[in-house]
Amino acid sequence: MCTEQSVPVAGKGKIISSKQIQESIYLVDTELNEEFQNLPNPGQFYMLKTVPSDVYLSRPISVYRSYKTSAGSVRVEFLILKKGRGTEELCTARSETAIKIIGPLGNGFTKQNSCGRKTALVGGGIGVAPVAGFAQSLADGSYDFFACFKHGTYGLDYIKPESVSISTDDGSCGVKGMLPAIFSEKDAAEYAAVYACGPEPMLKYVQKTCRAAGVPCFLSLEARMACGLGACLGCTVKTTAGNKRCCKDGPVFSGDEIVFGERK
Protein backbone atom coordinates (compact mmCIF):
# COMPACT_ATOMS: atom_id res chain seq x y z
CA MET A 1 0.00 0.00 0.00
CA CYS A 2 2.67 2.49 1.01
CA THR A 3 6.39 3.02 0.68
CA GLU A 4 8.80 1.91 3.36
CA GLN A 5 9.71 4.74 5.69
CA SER A 6 13.15 6.28 5.39
CA VAL A 7 15.23 6.72 8.52
CA PRO A 8 14.50 10.30 9.62
CA VAL A 9 17.34 12.74 10.17
CA ALA A 10 17.39 15.73 12.50
CA GLY A 11 19.45 18.60 11.19
CA LYS A 12 19.39 22.02 9.64
CA GLY A 13 19.11 23.71 6.30
CA LYS A 14 18.28 27.10 4.89
CA ILE A 15 15.54 28.83 2.96
CA ILE A 16 16.62 29.70 -0.57
CA SER A 17 13.51 31.67 -1.42
CA SER A 18 9.88 32.17 -0.41
CA LYS A 19 7.37 33.38 -2.97
CA GLN A 20 3.68 34.10 -2.53
CA ILE A 21 1.81 32.39 -5.37
CA GLN A 22 -1.77 32.71 -4.14
CA GLU A 23 -3.55 34.34 -1.23
CA SER A 24 -1.94 32.81 1.90
CA ILE A 25 -0.11 30.20 -0.24
CA TYR A 26 3.69 30.31 -0.53
CA LEU A 27 6.25 28.32 -2.48
CA VAL A 28 9.20 27.84 -0.14
CA ASP A 29 12.42 26.49 -1.62
CA THR A 30 14.94 25.01 0.83
CA GLU A 31 18.39 23.48 0.77
CA LEU A 32 19.16 20.80 3.35
CA ASN A 33 22.54 20.44 5.04
CA GLU A 34 24.90 17.58 4.23
CA GLU A 35 23.48 15.27 6.92
CA PHE A 36 20.47 14.84 4.64
CA GLN A 37 21.66 12.48 1.90
CA ASN A 38 18.46 10.79 0.70
CA LEU A 39 15.53 12.24 -1.19
CA PRO A 40 12.09 11.79 0.39
CA ASN A 41 9.62 9.28 -1.01
CA PRO A 42 6.52 10.78 -2.68
CA GLY A 43 3.98 11.65 0.01
CA GLN A 44 6.43 12.00 2.91
CA PHE A 45 6.80 15.17 4.97
CA TYR A 46 9.25 17.10 7.15
CA MET A 47 8.90 18.91 10.46
CA LEU A 48 10.12 22.48 9.92
CA LYS A 49 10.68 25.69 11.84
CA THR A 50 12.88 28.71 11.41
CA VAL A 51 15.95 29.39 13.57
CA PRO A 52 15.39 31.39 15.68
CA SER A 53 11.64 30.97 16.11
CA ASP A 54 8.90 32.32 18.34
CA VAL A 55 7.14 28.94 18.37
CA TYR A 56 8.14 25.84 20.31
CA LEU A 57 6.87 23.12 17.97
CA SER A 58 7.90 22.51 14.36
CA ARG A 59 5.23 22.37 11.66
CA PRO A 60 4.55 19.30 9.47
CA ILE A 61 4.88 20.22 5.79
CA SER A 62 4.38 17.80 2.88
CA VAL A 63 6.96 17.67 0.10
CA TYR A 64 5.95 19.29 -3.17
CA ARG A 65 9.17 18.71 -5.12
CA SER A 66 12.64 17.40 -4.30
CA TYR A 67 15.85 16.83 -6.21
CA LYS A 68 19.62 16.70 -5.87
CA THR A 69 21.77 19.47 -7.27
CA SER A 70 24.88 18.90 -9.36
CA ALA A 71 26.87 19.53 -6.18
CA GLY A 72 25.03 16.69 -4.42
CA SER A 73 22.94 18.75 -2.00
CA VAL A 74 19.26 17.99 -1.41
CA ARG A 75 16.74 20.67 -2.40
CA VAL A 76 13.14 20.43 -1.24
CA GLU A 77 10.26 22.69 -2.28
CA PHE A 78 7.18 23.08 -0.10
CA LEU A 79 3.77 24.62 -0.72
CA ILE A 80 2.82 26.19 2.61
CA LEU A 81 -0.51 27.63 3.73
CA LYS A 82 0.15 30.59 6.02
CA LYS A 83 -2.35 30.10 8.84
CA GLY A 84 -0.49 30.54 12.15
CA ARG A 85 2.69 31.88 13.68
CA GLY A 86 4.85 28.87 12.76
CA THR A 87 3.87 28.80 9.09
CA GLU A 88 4.01 32.61 8.92
CA GLU A 89 7.66 32.49 9.96
CA LEU A 90 8.44 29.97 7.23
CA CYS A 91 6.50 31.85 4.56
CA THR A 92 7.90 35.29 5.29
CA ALA A 93 11.50 34.28 6.04
CA ARG A 94 14.25 35.95 4.07
CA SER A 95 16.70 34.09 1.84
CA GLU A 96 19.45 32.31 3.83
CA THR A 97 17.27 32.01 6.95
CA ALA A 98 18.28 28.89 8.86
CA ILE A 99 15.67 26.19 9.46
CA LYS A 100 15.50 23.21 11.80
CA ILE A 101 14.43 20.06 9.96
CA ILE A 102 13.38 16.53 10.94
CA GLY A 103 12.63 14.02 8.22
CA PRO A 104 11.70 12.65 5.86
CA LEU A 105 8.81 11.31 7.94
CA GLY A 106 5.83 9.00 7.49
CA ASN A 107 5.04 6.67 4.64
CA GLY A 108 4.26 7.77 1.13
CA PHE A 109 2.31 6.84 -1.97
CA THR A 110 3.20 3.71 -3.92
CA LYS A 111 1.75 3.04 -7.35
CA GLN A 112 -0.31 -0.14 -7.41
CA ASN A 113 -0.26 -2.67 -10.24
CA SER A 114 -2.59 -0.99 -12.71
CA CYS A 115 -2.57 -3.70 -15.41
CA GLY A 116 -2.28 -0.98 -18.04
CA ARG A 117 -5.14 1.14 -16.70
CA LYS A 118 -4.74 4.75 -15.68
CA THR A 119 -4.82 5.98 -12.11
CA ALA A 120 -6.42 9.16 -10.75
CA LEU A 121 -4.76 11.74 -8.53
CA VAL A 122 -6.98 14.08 -6.53
CA GLY A 123 -5.83 17.18 -4.65
CA GLY A 124 -7.82 19.71 -2.69
CA GLY A 125 -6.31 23.07 -1.76
CA ILE A 126 -2.89 22.75 -0.17
CA GLY A 127 -3.41 18.97 -0.41
CA VAL A 128 -2.43 19.31 -4.05
CA ALA A 129 1.24 19.42 -2.97
CA PRO A 130 1.85 15.75 -2.04
CA VAL A 131 -0.19 14.29 -4.91
CA ALA A 132 1.56 16.63 -7.36
CA GLY A 133 4.81 15.39 -5.89
CA PHE A 134 3.67 11.80 -6.41
CA ALA A 135 2.72 12.65 -10.00
CA GLN A 136 6.32 13.54 -10.74
CA SER A 137 7.30 9.92 -10.03
CA LEU A 138 4.77 8.51 -12.53
CA ALA A 139 5.10 8.02 -16.27
CA ASP A 140 3.82 10.93 -18.34
CA GLY A 141 0.20 10.40 -19.36
CA SER A 142 -0.32 7.39 -17.10
CA TYR A 143 -2.76 9.23 -14.81
CA ASP A 144 -5.46 11.89 -14.75
CA PHE A 145 -5.34 14.76 -12.29
CA PHE A 146 -8.31 16.29 -10.46
CA ALA A 147 -7.75 19.49 -8.46
CA CYS A 148 -10.09 21.63 -6.38
CA PHE A 149 -9.42 25.16 -5.12
CA LYS A 150 -11.26 28.06 -3.53
CA HIS A 151 -9.88 30.49 -6.09
CA GLY A 152 -7.39 30.16 -8.94
CA THR A 153 -4.89 27.32 -9.15
CA TYR A 154 -1.40 26.44 -7.92
CA GLY A 155 0.89 23.45 -7.59
CA LEU A 156 0.30 22.13 -11.11
CA ASP A 157 3.57 23.20 -12.72
CA TYR A 158 5.32 19.82 -12.83
CA ILE A 159 2.49 17.36 -13.46
CA LYS A 160 2.17 15.63 -16.85
CA PRO A 161 -1.18 13.80 -16.82
CA GLU A 162 -3.28 12.72 -19.76
CA SER A 163 -5.99 15.11 -18.60
CA VAL A 164 -6.52 17.73 -15.89
CA SER A 165 -9.91 18.57 -14.37
CA ILE A 166 -10.20 21.65 -12.15
CA SER A 167 -12.98 23.03 -10.00
CA THR A 168 -13.04 26.24 -7.98
CA ASP A 169 -15.52 27.46 -5.42
CA ASP A 170 -15.89 30.81 -7.18
CA GLY A 171 -15.66 29.57 -10.76
CA SER A 172 -12.45 31.52 -11.42
CA CYS A 173 -10.88 28.44 -13.07
CA GLY A 174 -12.37 25.28 -14.49
CA VAL A 175 -15.82 24.23 -13.30
CA LYS A 176 -17.58 26.15 -10.57
CA GLY A 177 -18.13 23.92 -7.56
CA MET A 178 -16.36 21.38 -5.40
CA LEU A 179 -14.96 17.92 -6.18
CA PRO A 180 -18.35 16.29 -7.00
CA ALA A 181 -18.59 18.71 -9.95
CA ILE A 182 -15.65 17.00 -11.67
CA PHE A 183 -15.28 13.56 -10.04
CA SER A 184 -18.14 11.10 -9.69
CA GLU A 185 -18.63 7.38 -9.08
CA LYS A 186 -18.74 6.92 -12.84
CA ASP A 187 -15.39 8.69 -13.17
CA ALA A 188 -13.81 6.67 -10.35
CA ALA A 189 -14.82 3.39 -11.99
CA GLU A 190 -12.53 4.16 -14.93
CA TYR A 191 -9.34 3.92 -12.85
CA ALA A 192 -7.21 1.18 -11.37
CA ALA A 193 -6.75 3.22 -8.17
CA VAL A 194 -7.27 6.71 -6.80
CA TYR A 195 -4.75 8.69 -4.70
CA ALA A 196 -5.89 11.78 -2.83
CA CYS A 197 -4.96 14.45 -0.32
CA GLY A 198 -7.05 17.35 0.90
CA PRO A 199 -9.47 18.44 3.62
CA GLU A 200 -11.35 15.71 5.45
CA PRO A 201 -14.77 16.30 3.79
CA MET A 202 -13.14 15.86 0.39
CA LEU A 203 -11.33 12.68 1.44
CA LYS A 204 -14.54 11.31 2.90
CA TYR A 205 -16.21 11.92 -0.46
CA VAL A 206 -13.35 10.18 -2.31
CA GLN A 207 -13.59 7.21 0.04
CA LYS A 208 -17.37 6.93 -0.42
CA THR A 209 -17.18 7.37 -4.21
CA CYS A 210 -14.39 4.83 -4.70
CA ARG A 211 -16.09 2.32 -2.42
CA ALA A 212 -19.27 2.57 -4.47
CA ALA A 213 -17.24 2.15 -7.68
CA GLY A 214 -15.28 -0.82 -6.31
CA VAL A 215 -11.96 0.98 -6.81
CA PRO A 216 -9.16 1.09 -4.20
CA CYS A 217 -8.17 4.51 -2.92
CA PHE A 218 -5.22 5.73 -0.90
CA LEU A 219 -5.65 8.84 1.22
CA SER A 220 -3.04 11.19 2.65
CA LEU A 221 -4.50 12.70 5.81
CA GLU A 222 -3.89 16.15 7.17
CA ALA A 223 -3.53 16.36 10.96
CA ARG A 224 -2.06 18.53 13.70
CA MET A 225 1.25 17.03 14.78
CA ALA A 226 3.54 17.85 17.70
CA CYS A 227 6.53 15.56 17.21
CA GLY A 228 6.08 13.86 13.83
CA LEU A 229 7.74 10.72 15.18
CA GLY A 230 4.80 8.88 16.73
CA ALA A 231 5.80 9.53 20.33
CA CYS A 232 3.25 12.10 21.47
CA LEU A 233 0.10 10.41 20.07
CA GLY A 234 -1.26 13.85 19.26
CA CYS A 235 -2.30 12.97 15.70
CA THR A 236 -4.24 9.77 16.38
CA VAL A 237 -6.79 8.70 13.77
CA LYS A 238 -9.41 5.99 14.06
CA THR A 239 -9.16 3.04 11.71
CA THR A 240 -10.88 -0.29 11.34
CA ALA A 241 -7.84 -1.81 13.09
CA GLY A 242 -7.98 0.60 16.02
CA ASN A 243 -6.30 3.93 16.63
CA LYS A 244 -3.21 4.72 14.54
CA ARG A 245 -0.76 7.61 14.42
CA CYS A 246 -1.11 9.83 11.37
CA CYS A 247 2.58 10.80 11.42
CA LYS A 248 4.08 7.33 11.89
CA ASP A 249 1.48 4.90 10.48
CA GLY A 250 0.46 7.43 7.82
CA PRO A 251 -0.04 10.00 6.53
CA VAL A 252 -1.02 7.70 3.63
CA PHE A 253 -3.64 5.08 4.52
CA SER A 254 -5.77 2.72 2.52
CA GLY A 255 -9.22 4.21 2.12
CA ASP A 256 -10.71 0.97 3.39
CA GLU A 257 -9.26 1.40 6.86
CA ILE A 258 -10.02 5.03 7.70
CA VAL A 259 -13.07 5.74 9.88
CA PHE A 260 -13.93 9.38 9.32
CA GLY A 261 -15.73 11.55 11.82
CA GLU A 262 -14.25 9.82 14.84
CA ARG A 263 -10.80 11.32 15.12
CA LYS A 264 -9.50 11.45 18.68
N, C-alpha and C positions, 0 to 999 in steps of 0.2 A: 504493500500500500504506500509506504513512505520510504524516503531515503534513510540510510543509516546516519546517525548523528556524528558530526565531526567532534573531535576533542576541543572544547572551548579554550580560548586563550584570554587572559586578562592582560591588557597593555594599554598603550596610548597611540595616538595618531594626531592628525591635524586636519582642519577644514581647509580645503583648497578654494572653494567658492560656495556661496549660497545665493540662489536666485529665486525671486518670487515669480511663479509661473501662472498663478491663479489666486483668487482671493483666499488668503490664509494657507495656501499651498506653496511649498518651497522645494526646489531641487537642491539638495545639499551634496556636494562632491567632497569625498574625504580620501586621504591617503593614510594607510595603516603603517605603523612602525615595523621594523624587521622581524619582530617576534611573531607576526602574523604571516605565515608562509602559504597557507592553503586558501583557495577561494571557497566561498560558501556554496552550499548546494541550493538549487532553486527553492524558494519558500522559507529558507532559514532567516533568522533575524539577529541583531546585535543589541546589547544594552549600551546606551550612549549618554554621556553628559559632558558639558564643557568643563575646562579646567582654567581658572576656578569657576565655581558654580554656586548659586544661591539655593539650590535644591539638594537634598540629601540623596535621593534615589535617582538612579539612571532611568532612562526611558527606553522601552522596547520599540525598535524601528525595523521594519521589514526591508530586505534588500530589494532594490529596484534594478540595479545593474552592477556587475563586478567584473574586473579584468586585471591582468598583470601588465605592468608597463615593460618597456624594453629593458629597463634597469632592474626588473625583477620585483618591484614593490607592488603591493596589492592596493588597488583603487576600488572604492565602493561608493556607489551613488544611492542616495535615499530620497524618496518623496515623503516629506514630513508635513503633517497638518499642524499648524500652530494653534494650540488650544489651551495651553497652560504655561506656567513659568519655565518648566524644563524644556519643552519644545520651542518656546520663544527664544531661549538662549541659543539653541542649536540653529534656529532659522535666521536669527539676526547676527550671528557671530561673524566677525571679520575674517578675511583670509589669514591663514597661519595660526588661527586660534587652536590651542591644544584641546584634545578630547580624550576622555577616558573611555575605553572600549572593552567589552566582554563579549566573546563570541568566536565563531558563529554558533548560534544556539537553536535548539529545537530540531524537529525533523522537517523535511521538505516534501515537495511534490515529486512523484515518480511516474513516468508515463507507463500506462498499462499496455498489455498486448492488445492492439487495436484490430488485428487481422485485416489490415488495409483500410479500415474505416477511419474517418476523421474523428477528432475529439473537439470538445467545446471548452473554451476558457471564458469565465465570467468574472468581471470585476465591478465593484460598486464603490464609487468615491475613491478615497485613499487606498481602498482594497485592490485597486487596479495594480498597484506597485508589485506585489509578489507574483501575481499571475502573469503580468507583463514580463517579469524576470524569468518566470518559467517558460514563457513563449520563446525566449531567446535561446533556449536549449533544444527546441523542437525544430524539425525540418520545415523549411519554408512551405507554406500552403498545406500543411498536414493538419491544420486546425482552423476553426472559426473563432472569432473573438466577439464577445458581447460586453459592452461597457455602459454603465449608468452613472450619470452625474447630476448635480443640482443645476449647474450652469457651465456651459463650455465643456472643453475636454482637456485632458492632460495624461501623460504617462503612456502614450501610444507611439512614441517615436521609433522604437526599435522592434516592434512586432511585425511579422510578415505572414499573416494569415491568408487563407483563401478569400475570406470575407470578413468584414467588420460591421457590426450592428450597434448603433448608439442610441441611447435615449437620455433625455434631460428633463428635469422637472419643469423647466420654464420653456422648453421647446427651442432653446437657442441653438442646439445642434441635434441632428438626427430626428428621432420621433419624440414627440412630447409625451411624457409619462415616465413610469418606473419600469422595472425589469419585465413585468408581464406584458408590456407593450411590444417587446421584441423577442421574448423567449417564453415559449409555451410548452406544454406536454408534447405536442406534435413535433416541435423543434427538437426537444430533448431526445426523442425516440430515434432521431437520425444519427446519433453519435455513439461511439463505443464507450465513452466516459465523459464526465463533466468535471471540471476543476474550477473552484470558485473561492473568492475572498471578498468580504464586504461587511456591511452592518448585519446584525443578527436577523432582522426581518427579511432581508434579501436572501440570506443563507437558508433560512427556514423555508422560504418559497422554493429555492433550488432543490432542497432536500425533498419536499413534497412533490414537486414536478417530476424529478428524476425517479422517485419511487413509483409514481403512477405510470411512468413510461417504461419501467423495468430496466433503467440504465444506472450503473454505478456512478456515484459522485464522491468527490473528495473536497473537503471544506477546510479552509484555513481560517481559524477563529481569531477574532480580535478580543483581547482581554487586558485588564489592568494587571501589571506585573510589578513586583517589588524587587525580586532577586534575579529572575530569569533562569535559575538553575534548579528549580523544583524543591528548594529547601523550605520556603516560607508558606507554601500552600495557599498563597493569596489569589491564585488564578484558577482555582478548581472549577471544573466543568462536570456536569452529570452526563454519564454515558450508560449504555445498556449493560456495561460490565462494572458499573460503580463509578465513583468519583475518580477523575483523572486530572493531572496538572496540564494546563494549556501550554506552559512553557517547555516542559520536559517531555510529556507524552504527545504533545502537539507541536506547533499550532495546527498542523494538518491532521485531520481525522477522516476516517471513512464516514460518509453521510449516514450509513446504516447504524452507527453507534452513538451518534449525538442525540441527546434528549434536550430539546430546546425548551426554554421557559422555566427551567428549574435549576439555573446556575446558582451555586452557593458561594 
